[in-house]
């Protein structure tokens, strides 16, 4: 049996060159190293959450900006459309006021009175009106169209197959596709009870007449 020496206590092994007090800082450092990774993970998770919030806010602001840009483009198109419409209305109103003058010029031309300085002024006025988009329409022989013609006189004729403009009493005028005054015309309708001859029937009758002429007295080829 080993006898213990009275008055001495056993002490933990201490590395050579180190004092017992050095063991305590090493234990504290080990605890700090264990806690450090957990703190870094929490900080990283917080940064990721902030980044997600920033991205979400950026997406929302981007969507707001795109919506504002689309609304601005629509506004610009409306303004441009309204500006063009106002311009067209103003031009149409001006040219409508000039139509009686153009009618007088047309009547003077028909009667041979468009001569001298008056002729030069009249032609200049017509040129300016044409540059502003004014177009004259209405011709004899064209089918009657109630959307652009106004019938002031009505009659029947055996040589028409549909309601036809037979006289232009006052020409019509338009600007682009917009009619500012219909053509005022005299119209003729097919004679009641008349049976219009179709073109193919007329050609067949003409061919039959030619054949009969040749058989009865036409020249023979020798």
C-alpha positions as CSV (number, residue, x, y, z in Angstrom):
1,X,0.0,0.0,0.0
2,X,1.1,3.5,-0.8
3,X,1.1,5.8,2.0
4,X,-0.2,9.3,1.4
5,X,1.9,12.1,2.7
6,X,-0.1,14.1,5.1
7,X,-0.5,17.8,4.3
8,X,-0.1,17.5,0.4
9,X,-3.0,17.7,-2.2
10,X,-2.8,16.3,-5.7
11,X,-2.7,18.9,-8.4
12,X,-3.7,18.6,-12.1
13,X,-1.0,18.0,-14.6
14,X,0.4,21.2,-15.9
15,X,2.5,21.3,-19.1
16,X,6.0,22.1,-18.7
17,X,6.7,25.8,-18.6
18,X,3.1,26.7,-17.8
19,X,1.4,27.7,-14.6
20,X,-1.9,26.5,-13.4
21,X,-3.5,29.8,-14.1
22,X,-2.9,29.4,-17.9
23,X,-5.6,26.7,-18.1
24,X,-8.5,29.0,-17.4
25,X,-8.0,31.4,-20.4
26,X,-7.8,28.4,-22.7
27,X,-11.2,27.1,-21.5
28,X,-12.8,30.6,-22.0
29,X,-11.4,30.8,-25.5
30,X,-12.8,27.4,-26.4
31,X,-16.3,28.6,-25.2
32,X,-16.0,31.8,-27.4
33,X,-15.1,29.7,-30.5
34,X,-18.1,27.5,-30.0
35,X,-20.4,30.5,-29.7
36,X,-18.9,32.4,-32.7
37,X,-20.5,30.2,-35.5
38,X,-23.9,30.5,-34.0
39,X,-23.6,34.3,-34.0
40,X,-22.4,34.4,-37.6
41,X,-25.3,32.3,-38.7
42,X,-27.8,34.6,-37.1
43,X,-26.2,37.6,-38.7
44,X,-26.2,36.0,-42.1
45,X,-29.9,35.1,-41.8
46,X,-30.7,38.7,-40.9
47,X,-28.8,40.0,-44.0
48,X,-30.6,37.5,-46.2
49,X,-33.9,38.7,-44.9
50,X,-33.0,42.3,-45.5
51,X,-31.8,41.5,-49.0
52,X,-35.2,39.8,-49.7
53,X,-37.1,42.8,-48.5
54,X,-34.9,45.1,-50.6
55,X,-35.5,42.9,-53.7
56,X,-39.3,42.9,-53.1
57,X,-39.3,46.7,-52.7
58,X,-37.3,47.1,-55.9
59,X,-39.8,44.9,-57.8
60,X,-42.7,46.9,-56.5
61,X,-41.0,50.2,-57.5
62,X,-40.2,48.8,-60.9
63,X,-43.8,47.8,-61.4
64,X,-44.9,51.2,-60.4
65,X,-42.5,52.9,-62.8
66,X,-43.6,50.6,-65.7
67,X,-47.3,51.4,-64.9
68,X,-46.5,55.2,-64.9
69,X,-44.7,54.9,-68.2
70,X,-47.6,53.1,-69.8
71,X,-50.0,55.7,-68.5
72,X,-47.8,58.5,-69.8
73,X,-47.6,56.9,-73.3
74,X,-51.4,56.5,-73.3
75,X,-51.7,60.2,-72.3
76,X,-49.4,61.3,-75.1
77,X,-51.3,59.3,-77.6
78,X,-54.6,60.8,-76.4
79,X,-53.2,64.3,-76.6
80,X,-51.9,63.7,-80.1
81,X,-55.1,62.2,-81.3
82,X,-57.1,65.1,-79.8
83,X,-54.7,67.6,-81.4
84,X,-55.2,66.0,-84.8
85,X,-59.0,66.0,-84.3
86,X,-59.1,69.6,-83.3
87,X,-56.9,70.5,-86.4
88,X,-59.2,68.6,-88.7
89,X,-62.3,70.2,-87.3
90,X,-60.8,73.7,-87.7
91,X,-59.8,73.0,-91.3
92,X,-63.2,71.5,-92.1
93,X,-65.0,74.5,-90.6
94,X,-62.8,76.9,-92.6
95,X,-63.2,75.0,-95.9
96,X,-67.0,74.7,-95.3
97,X,-67.2,78.5,-95.2
98,X,-65.3,78.7,-98.5
99,X,-67.6,76.2,-100.3
100,X,-70.0,79.0,-101.6
101,X,-67.0,80.8,-103.1
102,X,-65.9,77.6,-104.8
103,X,-69.4,77.1,-106.1
104,X,-69.3,80.6,-107.6
105,X,-66.0,79.9,-109.2
106,X,-67.3,76.7,-110.7
107,X,-70.4,78.5,-112.2
108,X,-68.2,81.2,-113.6
109,X,-66.0,78.6,-115.2
110,X,-69.0,76.9,-116.8
111,X,-70.3,80.2,-118.3
112,X,-66.8,81.2,-119.6
113,X,-66.5,84.1,-117.2
114,X,-63.4,82.9,-115.4
115,X,-60.9,85.2,-117.2
116,X,-58.2,87.7,-116.4
117,X,-57.1,88.4,-112.8
118,X,-60.2,86.7,-111.5
119,X,-59.1,83.5,-113.1
120,X,-55.7,83.7,-111.4
121,X,-57.2,84.4,-108.0
122,X,-59.7,81.6,-108.3
123,X,-57.1,79.0,-109.3
124,X,-54.9,80.1,-106.4
125,X,-57.8,79.6,-104.0
126,X,-58.6,76.2,-105.4
127,X,-54.9,75.2,-105.1
128,X,-54.8,76.2,-101.5
129,X,-58.0,74.4,-100.7
130,X,-56.6,71.2,-102.3
131,X,-53.4,71.5,-100.3
132,X,-55.5,71.6,-97.2
133,X,-57.0,68.3,-98.2
134,X,-60.3,69.4,-99.9
135,X,-61.4,66.9,-102.6
136,X,-64.3,67.4,-104.9
137,X,-66.5,64.4,-106.0
138,X,-69.6,63.7,-107.9
139,X,-69.8,62.6,-111.6
140,X,-72.6,62.0,-114.0
141,X,-73.3,58.3,-114.6
142,X,-72.1,57.0,-111.3
143,X,-74.5,54.9,-109.1
144,X,-76.4,56.9,-106.6
145,X,-75.0,56.4,-103.0
146,X,-77.2,58.0,-100.3
147,X,-74.2,58.3,-98.0
148,X,-72.4,60.8,-100.3
149,X,-75.2,62.0,-102.7
150,X,-78.3,64.1,-102.0
151,X,-81.0,63.6,-104.7
152,X,-82.8,66.9,-105.5
153,X,-84.4,65.7,-108.7
154,X,-85.9,62.3,-109.7
155,X,-86.9,60.8,-113.0
156,X,-87.2,57.4,-114.8
157,X,-85.0,56.3,-117.8
158,X,-85.2,53.2,-119.9
159,X,-81.4,53.0,-120.4
160,X,-80.4,52.6,-116.7
161,X,-80.4,49.4,-114.7
162,X,-80.0,51.1,-111.3
163,X,-80.6,54.4,-109.6
164,X,-78.0,56.6,-111.4
165,X,-76.7,60.2,-111.0
166,X,-77.7,61.8,-114.4
167,X,-76.7,65.4,-113.5
168,X,-74.5,67.0,-110.9
169,X,-76.4,70.1,-109.6
170,X,-73.7,70.9,-107.0
171,X,-70.5,69.0,-106.4
172,X,-69.7,67.3,-103.1
173,X,-66.6,67.9,-101.0
174,X,-64.7,65.7,-98.6
175,X,-61.6,65.9,-96.5
176,X,-59.9,62.5,-96.3
177,X,-62.8,60.1,-95.5
178,X,-64.9,62.8,-93.9
179,X,-67.7,64.2,-96.2
180,X,-68.3,67.9,-95.4
181,X,-71.0,68.3,-98.1
182,X,-72.8,65.6,-100.2
183,X,-73.0,66.0,-103.9
184,X,-76.5,67.3,-104.9
185,X,-77.6,65.4,-107.9
186,X,-80.5,64.5,-110.2
187,X,-81.1,60.8,-110.4
188,X,-82.9,58.5,-112.7
189,X,-84.3,55.1,-112.0
190,X,-85.2,52.2,-114.3
191,X,-88.5,52.5,-116.1
192,X,-91.2,50.7,-114.1
193,X,-92.0,47.4,-115.7
194,X,-89.0,47.5,-118.0
195,X,-87.0,44.3,-118.3
196,X,-83.3,45.3,-118.5
197,X,-81.4,43.2,-121.1
198,X,-78.4,41.5,-119.7
199,X,-75.1,41.9,-121.4
200,X,-74.7,38.2,-122.2
201,X,-78.1,38.1,-123.9
202,X,-77.1,41.1,-126.0
203,X,-73.9,39.4,-127.0
204,X,-75.8,36.3,-127.9
205,X,-78.3,38.2,-130.1
206,X,-75.4,40.0,-131.8
207,X,-73.7,36.7,-132.6
208,X,-76.9,35.2,-134.0
209,X,-77.4,38.2,-136.2
210,X,-73.9,38.0,-137.6
211,X,-74.3,34.2,-138.3
212,X,-77.6,34.9,-140.2
213,X,-76.0,37.6,-142.2
214,X,-73.2,35.3,-143.3
215,X,-75.6,32.4,-144.2
216,X,-77.9,34.6,-146.3
217,X,-75.6,36.9,-148.2
218,X,-72.2,37.0,-146.7
219,X,-69.2,36.8,-148.9
220,X,-67.8,33.3,-149.5
221,X,-64.2,32.6,-149.3
222,X,-62.8,31.3,-152.6
